């Protein structure tokens, strides 16, 4: 049987407006049942993890909070809807502790006492509201900074601070980051040192094929190198973040569209031997059953969904 994709990132709105051209308008109209339908669809193709990228965006929260006002959307509690449905589908959910600052300024956010304190207040609220759900598996820290040869001291400090807060609020929950700059990670002694200092359970490295920073044929060597570094560091499971998309035009400035499955299949094969789990960016907007009552995304997302289902059956 082919190696499956184990999970997907998930969002209530795509943060980059041009990129979300084909699904943001649909998400803005989603009812609670629509959100539940997406969880069922994800579970039906054997994905067992969902990473809610952001619990807030553009100074609005996706839950009732004292930190920011509630987002303008028809569903009154989308996080409750997805967690309750995930409970039923045996799906594990990571909740993001962002974006409680400007998502374009991650380097500032990870050093800002104000932003970090806002995110911690929100985490307290999220724990009180949703901590009872069995599907609430862990936390994701979306304020990522680029790996430039190794993790920066500021980023290590930030991640460790967030993990300490997570352990205080929810001692049994796991922690996840999904870093970029994967192609710049040398995985040498200096890299291993900073990796060993990071207090996080899982690192899902973006394979950066969709954003055109890395050629498909290079990713196997990159993940092989990272596997050696993780083995030496003895810290954090190595996961992958497989990019399922392509760009309609310019990178970062045009709509995300489904990539050809032939490319995605090679991405999976290249990462699979070295990674404990394969996440994807992302099901929502990029894959849809053709007959979905909650269709959100480019029309070609139906073909990618069918291609992936056929792949799973082999």
Secondary structure, DSSP 8 states (H G I E B T S, - for coil): ------EEEE-SS-SSTTTTTTTHHHHTT--HHHHHHHHHHHHHTT--EEEE--SEETTEESS--SSSEE-S-S-S-HHHHHHHHHHHHT-EEEEE---SS-TT-HHHHTT-HHHHHHHHHHHHHHHHHHTT-TTEEEEE-------SSS--HHHHHHHHHHHHHHHHH-TT-EEEE--S-GGG---SHHHHHHHHH---SEEEEE--TTTTSS-GGGHHHHHHHHHHHHHHHT-SEEEEEEE-EEESSSTTTS-EEE--HHHHHHHHHHHHTT-SEEEEE-STBT---TT-TT--B-TTHHHHHHHHHHHHH-
